[in-house]
């Protein structure tokens, strides 16, 4: 590794460390800060800095990378065919937050947690078995089922 590559790597790691430190501070102090007008502005500014830092790091990584097909979005898209974990997890979160009814309580009650855990285990194991057998995993089917399960078992 050349000196400039090493400097670039250290700078990138330092920026990432600082952004994660800001994110940790936001998580730690946000319940106290959000109750004050100044605290709300501080949280908003720190959140904007955090998001901007992540976008800059992503841009640096994608422009400085000479290897095709290894950006985060390309790897995530490729993994949706090879595993059910990412499409399932993202779609359950989508179902949790973006459901059609305000103030929705889990229609399954306490069974919602059990259904969520069981279906998560089943989808991931089934996806792994299908992948090992060389079968194609249809991400749209996993996402649709995950969205519905997220709405029914874990609404926000």
C-alpha positions as CSV (number, residue, x, y, z in Angstrom):
1,X,0.0,0.0,0.0
2,X,1.4,3.4,-1.0
3,X,1.6,6.4,1.3
4,X,-1.2,8.2,-0.4
5,X,-3.5,5.1,-0.2
6,X,-2.7,4.8,3.5
7,X,-3.4,8.4,4.1
8,X,-6.7,8.1,2.2
9,X,-7.7,5.1,4.2
10,X,-6.9,6.7,7.5
11,X,-8.8,9.9,6.6
12,X,-11.8,7.8,5.5
13,X,-11.7,5.8,8.7
14,X,-11.4,8.9,10.8
15,X,-14.4,10.5,9.1
16,X,-16.4,7.3,9.6
17,X,-15.4,7.2,13.3
18,X,-16.4,10.8,13.8
19,X,-19.7,10.3,12.1
20,X,-20.5,7.3,14.2
21,X,-19.5,9.2,17.3
22,X,-22.0,11.9,16.3
23,X,-24.6,9.3,15.7
24,X,-24.0,7.8,19.2
25,X,-24.2,11.2,20.8
26,X,-27.5,11.8,19.0
27,X,-28.9,8.5,20.2
28,X,-27.7,9.1,23.8
29,X,-28.8,12.8,24.2
30,X,-31.8,13.0,21.9
31,X,-34.4,12.3,24.6
32,X,-33.2,15.2,26.6
33,X,-32.4,17.6,23.8
34,X,-35.6,17.1,21.8
35,X,-37.7,18.7,24.6
36,X,-36.0,22.1,24.1
37,X,-36.1,24.4,21.0
38,X,-32.3,24.8,21.0
39,X,-31.9,21.0,21.4
40,X,-34.2,20.4,18.4
41,X,-32.0,22.6,16.3
42,X,-28.8,21.0,17.5
43,X,-30.2,17.5,16.8
44,X,-31.3,18.7,13.3
45,X,-27.9,20.1,12.5
46,X,-26.0,17.1,13.8
47,X,-28.4,14.8,11.9
48,X,-27.8,16.7,8.7
49,X,-24.0,16.6,9.2
50,X,-24.2,12.9,9.8
51,X,-26.2,12.2,6.7
52,X,-23.9,14.5,4.6
53,X,-20.9,12.7,6.0
54,X,-22.3,9.3,5.0
55,X,-23.1,10.7,1.5
56,X,-19.6,12.1,1.1
57,X,-18.1,8.8,2.2
58,X,-20.3,6.9,-0.3
59,X,-19.3,9.3,-3.1
60,X,-15.6,8.9,-2.2
61,X,-15.8,5.2,-2.1
62,X,-17.6,4.9,-5.4
63,X,-15.4,7.4,-7.3
64,X,-12.1,6.1,-5.9
65,X,-13.0,2.4,-6.5
66,X,-11.8,0.8,-9.8
67,X,-13.4,-2.5,-9.2
68,X,-16.8,-3.0,-11.0
69,X,-19.8,-4.3,-9.1
70,X,-18.7,-3.8,-5.5
71,X,-20.5,-0.6,-4.4
72,X,-23.0,-1.0,-1.6
73,X,-26.1,-0.7,-3.8
74,X,-24.7,-3.2,-6.3
75,X,-23.8,-5.7,-3.6
76,X,-27.2,-5.2,-1.9
77,X,-29.1,-5.8,-5.2
78,X,-27.0,-8.8,-6.0
79,X,-27.6,-10.3,-2.5
80,X,-31.4,-10.1,-3.0
81,X,-31.1,-13.1,-5.4
82,X,-28.7,-15.0,-3.2
83,X,-30.3,-14.5,0.2
84,X,-33.7,-13.6,1.7
85,X,-32.3,-11.8,4.7
86,X,-32.0,-8.2,3.2
87,X,-35.2,-8.1,1.3
88,X,-37.1,-9.7,4.2
89,X,-35.6,-7.3,6.9
90,X,-36.1,-4.2,4.8
91,X,-39.7,-5.1,3.9
92,X,-40.7,-6.0,7.5
93,X,-39.4,-2.5,8.5
94,X,-41.4,-1.0,5.6
95,X,-44.5,-2.8,6.9
96,X,-43.8,-1.6,10.4
97,X,-43.6,2.1,9.5
98,X,-45.6,2.5,6.3
99,X,-48.9,0.8,6.8
100,X,-52.3,2.1,5.7
101,X,-53.9,2.7,9.1
102,X,-53.0,5.3,11.7
103,X,-52.6,4.2,15.3
104,X,-52.7,0.5,14.2
105,X,-52.2,-2.0,17.0
106,X,-51.0,-5.5,16.3
107,X,-54.1,-7.4,15.2
108,X,-52.4,-10.6,16.4
109,X,-51.6,-9.3,19.9
110,X,-48.9,-11.2,21.8
111,X,-48.9,-13.8,19.0
112,X,-47.5,-11.1,16.6
113,X,-44.0,-11.5,18.1
114,X,-44.1,-15.2,17.8
115,X,-45.4,-15.1,14.2
116,X,-42.8,-12.5,13.3
117,X,-39.9,-14.6,14.7
118,X,-41.3,-17.8,13.2
119,X,-41.8,-16.4,9.7
120,X,-38.4,-14.7,9.8
121,X,-36.7,-17.9,10.7
122,X,-38.7,-19.8,8.1
123,X,-38.1,-17.4,5.3
124,X,-34.3,-17.2,5.9
125,X,-33.9,-20.9,6.3
126,X,-36.1,-21.6,3.2
127,X,-34.1,-19.0,1.2
128,X,-30.8,-20.6,2.3
129,X,-32.1,-24.1,1.3
130,X,-33.3,-22.9,-2.1
131,X,-30.0,-21.1,-2.7
132,X,-28.0,-24.2,-1.9
133,X,-30.1,-26.2,-4.3
134,X,-29.5,-23.6,-7.0
135,X,-33.1,-22.4,-7.1
136,X,-33.8,-18.7,-7.8
137,X,-35.2,-16.7,-4.9
138,X,-37.8,-14.2,-6.0
139,X,-37.1,-11.0,-4.1
140,X,-40.5,-9.4,-4.9
141,X,-42.3,-12.4,-3.3
142,X,-40.1,-12.1,-0.2
143,X,-40.7,-8.3,0.0
144,X,-44.5,-8.6,-0.4
145,X,-44.7,-11.3,2.3
146,X,-42.4,-9.3,4.6
147,X,-44.4,-6.1,4.1
148,X,-47.6,-7.9,5.1
149,X,-46.0,-9.6,8.1
150,X,-44.5,-6.3,9.2
151,X,-48.0,-4.7,9.1
152,X,-49.7,-7.5,10.9
153,X,-47.1,-8.3,13.6
154,X,-45.2,-5.2,14.3
155,X,-47.0,-1.9,13.4
156,X,-45.7,1.3,14.8
